[in-house]
Amino acid sequence: MNLEKIYILEDRGILYINGEDCFEFLQNLITNDLKKVSADNSCFASLLTPQGKYLFDFIIVKHKEGYFIDCEKKIIDELFKKLNLYKLRSKVEILNLSNEFVVATISKEKFLTFENAKDIIGNTIKYRSDPIFLDPRNSALGGRIVVNLEKLYISIKKLNLKSSDIKEYYDHSFNIGIPQIDTQKLQNKLFGIECNFEELNGLDFKKGCYVGQENTARIKLKDKQSKKLFAIKVLEGEIKIDDEIKQNNKIFGKVLIDQKYPFGLIKFKDQNIKISENFDCGIAKVKILNPSWLKNI
């Protein structure tokens, strides 16, 4: 990522949750510990089914008396409805501010030029009253800014940044193995822990109960995890959802996200898998991208 570039992520949406019970409300739902979120720190988290299956992932940022939820815009209405279902009698207000606020990203190097910025994932500072933070999933994703749309272009000018093609950012995210596009295709297809949320700092095993916690903890404590989500590079041909990923006619996984930035669920613990070699996938040839930040591969 270039020091002078900024990527305006118009495909991200923003919810704002506030109210007297907003801390307890979110803390009882999400996979991470909301105590980590403050004016100085943001976190990555997810919302699972009661069985521990993936539903949504998002970044949580403290804002005034509540929290910004930064998530993929195409699922924001669904997340909004799901959170309202859980609200019941809680004194909580949930607002969709996607038409008022925008998310943008800058390089890690640019983030570290800000006064008081630290090379710590999730580290959060203010610029013209807007939160800027080092991506809590992986610092290689750079810094993020949640800014009022009316202030965006003034901030870009003041920071001497150049708005650039977001394809560069998402190509980078894909190449380091972090899915951000078409995540709705993962819903109910795999356990949250299989999405690498532990390695992406989105799971807390000490916080206590949350939706899906029982199965997530069981998989972790009994070392039952045998599959992980990996980026898939298509070498030739085309792939589609549910295509089997094979090596020497043995099935090692399947495609969950196809299209531009494909991901598949892979049996990484199988002793016969040669993860550095090519795979057959339907009519295509593919390679599995194995990021350095993934454990035990």
C-alpha positions as a Markdown table, in Angstrom:
| # | Residue | x | y | z |
|---|---|---|---|---|
| 1 | Met | 0.0 | 0.0 | 0.0 |
| 2 | Asn | 1.3 | 3.4 | -1.0 |
| 3 | Leu | 2.1 | 6.2 | 1.5 |
| 4 | Glu | 0.2 | 8.7 | -0.6 |
| 5 | Lys | -2.9 | 6.7 | -1.5 |
| 6 | Ile | -6.3 | 6.5 | 0.2 |
| 7 | Tyr | -9.0 | 4.0 | -0.8 |
| 8 | Ile | -12.6 | 5.1 | -0.3 |
| 9 | Leu | -14.5 | 1.9 | 0.5 |
| 10 | Glu | -18.0 | 2.8 | -0.8 |
| 11 | Asp | -18.9 | -0.9 | -0.4 |
| 12 | Arg | -18.7 | -0.7 | 3.4 |
| 13 | Gly | -21.5 | 0.4 | 5.6 |
| 14 | Ile | -21.8 | 1.9 | 9.0 |
| 15 | Leu | -24.2 | 1.1 | 11.8 |
| 16 | Tyr | -24.3 | 3.1 | 15.0 |
| 17 | Ile | -25.4 | 1.5 | 18.3 |
| 18 | Asn | -25.9 | 3.6 | 21.4 |
| 19 | Gly | -28.2 | 3.8 | 24.4 |
| 20 | Glu | -28.1 | 2.9 | 28.1 |
| 21 | Asp | -27.7 | -0.9 | 27.5 |
| 22 | Cys | -25.5 | -0.8 | 24.3 |
| 23 | Phe | -22.4 | -2.3 | 26.0 |
| 24 | Glu | -24.2 | -5.3 | 27.6 |
| 25 | Phe | -26.3 | -5.7 | 24.4 |
| 26 | Leu | -23.2 | -6.1 | 22.1 |
| 27 | Gln | -21.1 | -7.9 | 24.7 |
| 28 | Asn | -23.8 | -10.7 | 25.0 |
| 29 | Leu | -23.8 | -11.2 | 21.2 |
| 30 | Ile | -20.3 | -10.8 | 19.7 |
| 31 | Thr | -17.3 | -13.2 | 19.6 |
| 32 | Asn | -14.9 | -10.6 | 21.0 |
| 33 | Asp | -14.7 | -8.8 | 24.3 |
| 34 | Leu | -16.1 | -5.3 | 24.0 |
| 35 | Lys | -14.0 | -4.3 | 27.0 |
| 36 | Lys | -11.2 | -4.0 | 24.5 |
| 37 | Val | -13.0 | -1.2 | 22.6 |
| 38 | Ser | -12.2 | 2.3 | 23.8 |
| 39 | Ala | -11.3 | 5.7 | 22.5 |
| 40 | Asp | -7.8 | 4.3 | 22.0 |
| 41 | Asn | -8.6 | 0.8 | 20.6 |
| 42 | Ser | -10.9 | -0.8 | 18.1 |
| 43 | Cys | -11.6 | -4.5 | 17.6 |
| 44 | Phe | -12.7 | -7.1 | 15.0 |
| 45 | Ala | -15.6 | -9.4 | 15.9 |
| 46 | Ser | -18.3 | -11.5 | 14.4 |
| 47 | Leu | -21.9 | -12.6 | 15.0 |
| 48 | Leu | -22.6 | -16.3 | 14.8 |
| 49 | Thr | -25.6 | -18.6 | 14.9 |
| 50 | Pro | -26.4 | -20.3 | 18.2 |
| 51 | Gln | -24.6 | -23.4 | 16.7 |
| 52 | Gly | -21.4 | -21.3 | 16.1 |
| 53 | Lys | -21.8 | -20.9 | 12.3 |
| 54 | Tyr | -20.7 | -17.7 | 10.6 |
| 55 | Leu | -23.3 | -15.0 | 10.0 |
| 56 | Phe | -21.5 | -11.6 | 9.9 |
| 57 | Asp | -18.1 | -10.1 | 10.7 |
| 58 | Phe | -17.3 | -6.4 | 11.4 |
| 59 | Ile | -15.0 | -3.9 | 13.0 |
| 60 | Ile | -16.2 | -2.1 | 16.2 |
| 61 | Val | -15.1 | 1.5 | 16.9 |
| 62 | Lys | -15.9 | 3.6 | 19.9 |
| 63 | His | -17.8 | 6.8 | 18.9 |
| 64 | Lys | -19.1 | 9.2 | 21.5 |
| 65 | Glu | -21.4 | 7.2 | 23.8 |
| 66 | Gly | -21.8 | 4.3 | 21.4 |
| 67 | Tyr | -20.1 | 2.2 | 18.8 |
| 68 | Phe | -19.7 | 2.3 | 15.0 |
| 69 | Ile | -20.1 | -1.1 | 13.3 |
| 70 | Asp | -18.0 | -1.2 | 10.1 |
| 71 | Cys | -19.2 | -4.0 | 7.8 |
| 72 | Glu | -19.8 | -4.9 | 4.2 |
| 73 | Lys | -22.6 | -2.7 | 2.9 |
| 74 | Lys | -24.4 | -5.4 | 1.0 |
| 75 | Ile | -25.2 | -7.3 | 4.2 |
| 76 | Ile | -25.8 | -4.2 | 6.4 |
| 77 | Asp | -29.6 | -4.3 | 6.2 |
| 78 | Glu | -29.6 | -8.0 | 7.2 |
| 79 | Leu | -27.3 | -7.3 | 10.1 |
| 80 | Phe | -29.5 | -4.3 | 11.1 |
| 81 | Lys | -32.6 | -6.6 | 11.2 |
| 82 | Lys | -30.7 | -9.4 | 13.1 |
| 83 | Leu | -29.5 | -6.9 | 15.8 |
| 84 | Asn | -33.0 | -5.6 | 16.2 |
| 85 | Leu | -34.4 | -9.1 | 16.7 |
| 86 | Tyr | -32.0 | -9.5 | 19.6 |
| 87 | Lys | -32.8 | -6.1 | 21.0 |
| 88 | Leu | -36.0 | -7.1 | 22.8 |
| 89 | Arg | -36.4 | -4.7 | 25.7 |
| 90 | Ser | -32.8 | -3.5 | 25.8 |
| 91 | Lys | -32.5 | 0.3 | 25.9 |
| 92 | Val | -30.5 | 0.4 | 22.7 |
| 93 | Glu | -30.8 | 2.5 | 19.5 |
| 94 | Ile | -29.5 | 1.0 | 16.2 |
| 95 | Leu | -29.0 | 3.4 | 13.3 |
| 96 | Asn | -27.9 | 2.8 | 9.8 |
| 97 | Leu | -25.6 | 5.7 | 9.0 |
| 98 | Ser | -24.2 | 4.4 | 5.7 |
| 99 | Asn | -25.5 | 7.5 | 3.8 |
| 100 | Glu | -23.7 | 9.8 | 6.2 |
| 101 | Phe | -20.4 | 8.1 | 7.0 |
| 102 | Val | -17.8 | 6.4 | 4.8 |
| 103 | Val | -14.9 | 4.1 | 5.5 |
| 104 | Ala | -11.5 | 4.7 | 3.9 |
| 105 | Thr | -8.1 | 3.0 | 4.2 |
| 106 | Ile | -4.6 | 4.3 | 4.2 |
| 107 | Ser | -1.2 | 2.5 | 4.4 |
| 108 | Lys | 0.2 | 1.4 | 7.8 |
| 109 | Glu | 3.1 | 3.7 | 7.1 |
| 110 | Lys | 0.8 | 6.7 | 6.6 |
| 111 | Phe | -1.1 | 5.8 | 9.8 |
| 112 | Leu | 2.1 | 5.8 | 11.8 |
| 113 | Thr | 2.9 | 9.4 | 10.7 |
| 114 | Phe | -0.1 | 10.7 | 12.8 |
| 115 | Glu | 0.7 | 12.1 | 16.2 |
| 116 | Asn | 0.2 | 9.5 | 19.0 |
| 117 | Ala | -0.2 | 6.6 | 16.5 |
| 118 | Lys | 1.2 | 3.3 | 17.7 |
| 119 | Asp | 2.2 | 0.2 | 15.7 |
| 120 | Ile | -0.4 | -1.9 | 17.6 |
| 121 | Ile | -3.3 | -3.5 | 15.8 |
| 122 | Gly | -6.5 | -1.7 | 16.7 |
| 123 | Asn | -4.7 | 1.4 | 17.9 |
| 124 | Thr | -7.1 | 4.3 | 17.5 |
| 125 | Ile | -6.6 | 8.0 | 17.4 |
| 126 | Lys | -8.6 | 11.0 | 16.3 |
| 127 | Tyr | -8.1 | 13.2 | 13.3 |
| 128 | Arg | -10.5 | 16.2 | 13.1 |
| 129 | Ser | -12.7 | 14.3 | 15.6 |
| 130 | Asp | -12.9 | 11.2 | 13.3 |
| 131 | Pro | -11.5 | 7.8 | 14.4 |
| 132 | Ile | -8.4 | 6.5 | 12.6 |
| 133 | Phe | -7.2 | 3.1 | 13.6 |
| 134 | Leu | -4.7 | 0.4 | 12.6 |
| 135 | Asp | -6.8 | -2.5 | 11.2 |
| 136 | Pro | -7.4 | -4.9 | 14.1 |
| 137 | Arg | -7.4 | -7.9 | 11.9 |
| 138 | Asn | -3.9 | -7.5 | 10.5 |
| 139 | Ser | -1.7 | -4.5 | 10.4 |
| 140 | Ala | -0.8 | -5.3 | 6.7 |
| 141 | Leu | -4.3 | -4.0 | 5.9 |
| 142 | Gly | -3.2 | -0.5 | 6.9 |
| 143 | Gly | -5.2 | 2.2 | 8.7 |
| 144 | Arg | -8.9 | 2.8 | 8.5 |
| 145 | Ile | -10.8 | 6.1 | 8.8 |
| 146 | Val | -14.5 | 6.4 | 9.6 |
| 147 | Val | -15.4 | 9.9 | 8.5 |
| 148 | Asn | -18.5 | 11.9 | 7.9 |
| 149 | Leu | -19.0 | 12.1 | 4.1 |
| 150 | Glu | -19.1 | 15.9 | 4.2 |
| 151 | Lys | -15.6 | 16.0 | 5.7 |
| 152 | Leu | -14.0 | 13.3 | 3.6 |
| 153 | Tyr | -12.5 | 15.3 | 0.7 |
| 154 | Ile | -11.3 | 18.1 | 3.0 |
| 155 | Ser | -9.5 | 15.5 | 5.1 |
| 156 | Ile | -8.0 | 13.9 | 2.0 |
| 157 | Lys | -6.7 | 17.3 | 0.8 |
| 158 | Lys | -5.3 | 18.2 | 4.3 |
| 159 | Leu | -3.5 | 14.9 | 4.5 |
| 160 | Asn | -2.0 | 15.2 | 1.0 |
| 161 | Leu | -3.6 | 11.9 | -0.1 |
| 162 | Lys | -4.7 | 10.7 | -3.5 |
| 163 | Ser | -8.0 | 8.8 | -3.9 |
| 164 | Ser | -7.1 | 5.5 | -5.6 |
| 165 | Asp | -8.8 | 2.5 | -7.2 |
| 166 | Ile | -10.1 | 0.2 | -4.4 |
| 167 | Lys | -9.2 | -2.8 | -6.5 |
| 168 | Glu | -5.6 | -2.3 | -5.4 |
| 169 | Tyr | -6.7 | -2.6 | -1.7 |
| 170 | Tyr | -8.9 | -5.6 | -2.2 |
| 171 | Asp | -6.3 | -7.3 | -4.4 |
| 172 | His | -3.9 | -6.8 | -1.5 |
| 173 | Ser | -6.4 | -8.1 | 1.1 |
| 174 | Phe | -7.1 | -11.2 | -1.1 |
| 175 | Asn | -3.4 | -11.9 | -1.5 |
| 176 | Ile | -2.8 | -12.0 | 2.2 |
| 177 | Gly | -5.8 | -14.2 | 2.6 |
| 178 | Ile | -8.4 | -12.0 | 4.3 |
| 179 | Pro | -11.9 | -12.1 | 2.7 |
| 180 | Gln | -13.9 | -8.8 | 2.6 |
| 181 | Ile | -16.0 | -9.2 | -0.5 |
| 182 | Asp | -19.2 | -11.4 | -0.9 |
| 183 | Thr | -19.0 | -12.5 | 2.7 |
| 184 | Gln | -22.7 | -13.3 | 2.7 |
| 185 | Lys | -21.8 | -16.4 | 0.7 |
| 186 | Leu | -20.2 | -17.8 | 3.9 |
| 187 | Gln | -23.3 | -17.6 | 6.0 |
| 188 | Asn | -24.2 | -20.9 | 7.7 |
| 189 | Lys | -21.6 | -22.7 | 5.6 |
| 190 | Leu | -18.8 | -23.0 | 8.2 |
| 191 | Phe | -18.0 | -22.4 | 11.8 |
| 192 | Gly | -16.8 | -19.0 | 12.8 |
| 193 | Ile | -13.6 | -20.4 | 14.1 |
| 194 | Glu | -13.0 | -21.9 | 10.7 |
| 195 | Cys | -13.0 | -18.4 | 9.3 |
| 196 | Asn | -9.6 | -17.8 | 11.0 |
| 197 | Phe | -11.2 | -15.4 | 13.4 |
| 198 | Glu | -8.8 | -16.5 | 16.2 |
| 199 | Glu | -5.8 | -15.5 | 14.0 |
| 200 | Leu | -7.5 | -12.3 | 12.9 |
| 201 | Asn | -8.0 | -11.3 | 16.5 |
| 202 | Gly | -11.8 | -11.6 | 16.4 |
| 203 | Leu | -12.3 | -14.3 | 19.0 |
| 204 | Asp | -11.9 | -14.1 | 22.8 |
| 205 | Phe | -12.0 | -17.4 | 24.7 |
| 206 | Lys | -12.0 | -15.7 | 28.1 |
| 207 | Lys | -14.9 | -13.3 | 27.9 |
| 208 | Gly | -17.8 | -15.7 | 28.7 |
| 209 | Cys | -21.0 | -16.3 | 26.9 |
| 210 | Tyr | -22.0 | -15.0 | 23.5 |
| 211 | Val | -24.1 | -16.4 | 20.7 |
| 212 | Gly | -22.4 | -19.5 | 19.4 |
| 213 | Gln | -19.9 | -19.6 | 22.2 |
| 214 | Glu | -20.5 | -23.2 | 23.3 |
| 215 | Asn | -19.6 | -24.9 | 20.0 |
| 216 | Thr | -16.7 | -22.4 | 19.3 |
| 217 | Ala | -15.1 | -23.2 | 22.7 |
| 218 | Arg | -15.6 | -27.0 | 22.3 |
| 219 | Ile | -13.9 | -27.0 | 18.9 |
| 220 | Lys | -11.0 | -25.0 | 20.4 |
| 221 | Leu | -10.6 | -26.8 | 23.6 |
| 222 | Lys | -10.9 | -30.3 | 22.1 |
| 223 | Asp | -8.7 | -29.4 | 19.1 |
| 224 | Lys | -11.4 | -30.4 | 16.7 |
| 225 | Gln | -10.7 | -27.9 | 14.0 |
| 226 | Ser | -9.6 | -29.6 | 10.8 |
| 227 | Lys | -10.7 | -27.0 | 8.2 |
| 228 | Lys | -9.8 | -23.4 | 7.6 |
| 229 | Leu | -10.8 | -20.7 | 5.0 |
| 230 | Phe | -8.1 | -20.0 | 2.4 |
| 231 | Ala | -7.9 | -17.7 | -0.6 |
| 232 | Ile | -8.0 | -19.6 | -3.9 |
| 233 | Lys | -6.0 | -18.3 | -6.9 |
| 234 | Val | -7.5 | -19.6 | -10.2 |
| 235 | Leu | -4.7 | -20.6 | -12.6 |
| 236 | Glu | -6.9 | -21.6 | -15.5 |
| 237 | Gly | -10.6 | -22.2 | -16.1 |
| 238 | Glu | -13.5 | -21.0 | -14.0 |
| 239 | Ile | -14.8 | -22.1 | -10.6 |
| 240 | Lys | -18.2 | -21.9 | -9.0 |
| 241 | Ile | -19.6 | -22.3 | -5.5 |
| 242 | Asp | -19.5 | -25.9 | -4.1 |
| 243 | Asp | -16.9 | -27.0 | -6.6 |
| 244 | Glu | -14.8 | -29.7 | -5.0 |
| 245 | Ile | -11.1 | -28.9 | -4.5 |
| 246 | Lys | -9.0 | -32.1 | -5.2 |
| 247 | Gln | -5.5 | -33.3 | -5.4 |
| 248 | Asn | -4.8 | -36.8 | -6.9 |
| 249 | Asn | -8.6 | -37.3 | -7.0 |
| 250 | Lys | -8.9 | -36.9 | -3.3 |
| 251 | Ile | -11.3 | -34.2 | -2.0 |
| 252 | Phe | -9.6 | -31.6 | 0.3 |
| 253 | Gly | -12.2 | -28.9 | 0.3 |
| 254 | Lys | -14.8 | -26.9 | -1.6 |
| 255 | Val | -15.4 | -23.4 | -3.0 |
| 256 | Leu | -17.5 | -21.1 | -0.7 |
| 257 | Ile | -16.9 | -17.7 | -2.4 |
| 258 | Asp | -16.4 | -17.6 | -6.2 |
| 259 | Gln | -16.2 | -14.6 | -8.6 |
| 260 | Lys | -13.4 | -12.1 | -8.2 |
| 261 | Tyr | -11.9 | -13.0 | -4.9 |
| 262 | Pro | -12.6 | -16.7 | -4.3 |
| 263 | Phe | -12.2 | -18.5 | -1.0 |
| 264 | Gly | -12.6 | -22.2 | -0.1 |
| 265 | Leu | -12.8 | -24.3 | 3.0 |
| 266 | Ile | -9.8 | -26.6 | 3.1 |
| 267 | Lys | -9.0 | -29.7 | 5.2 |
| 268 | Phe | -5.6 | -28.3 | 6.2 |
| 269 | Lys | -4.8 | -31.1 | 8.7 |
| 270 | Asp | -5.1 | -34.0 | 6.2 |
| 271 | Gln | -1.7 | -35.6 | 6.1 |
| 272 | Asn | -2.0 | -36.2 | 2.4 |
| 273 | Ile | -2.5 | -32.6 | 1.4 |
| 274 | Lys | 0.3 | -30.8 | -0.4 |
| 275 | Ile | -0.9 | -27.3 | 0.1 |
| 276 | Ser | 2.0 | -25.7 | -1.8 |
| 277 | Glu | 1.1 | -27.7 | -5.0 |
| 278 | Asn | -1.8 | -27.1 | -7.5 |
| 279 | Phe | -5.3 | -28.5 | -7.1 |
| 280 | Asp | -8.1 | -29.5 | -9.5 |
| 281 | Cys | -11.4 | -27.6 | -8.9 |
| 282 | Gly | -14.2 | -28.5 | -11.3 |
| 283 | Ile | -12.9 | -27.6 | -14.7 |
| 284 | Ala | -10.2 | -25.3 | -13.3 |
| 285 | Lys | -6.7 | -25.5 | -11.9 |
| 286 | Val | -6.2 | -23.6 | -8.7 |
| 287 | Lys | -3.6 | -22.8 | -6.1 |
| 288 | Ile | -4.3 | -22.3 | -2.4 |
| 289 | Leu | -2.7 | -19.1 | -0.9 |
| 290 | Asn | -1.2 | -20.0 | 2.4 |
| 291 | Pro | -0.6 | -16.7 | 4.4 |
| 292 | Ser | 2.2 | -16.5 | 6.9 |
| 293 | Trp | -0.1 | -15.4 | 9.7 |
| 294 | Leu | -2.1 | -18.6 | 9.7 |
| 295 | Lys | -1.1 | -21.0 | 12.5 |
| 296 | Asn | -0.4 | -24.7 | 12.4 |
| 297 | Ile | -0.3 | -25.1 | 8.6 |
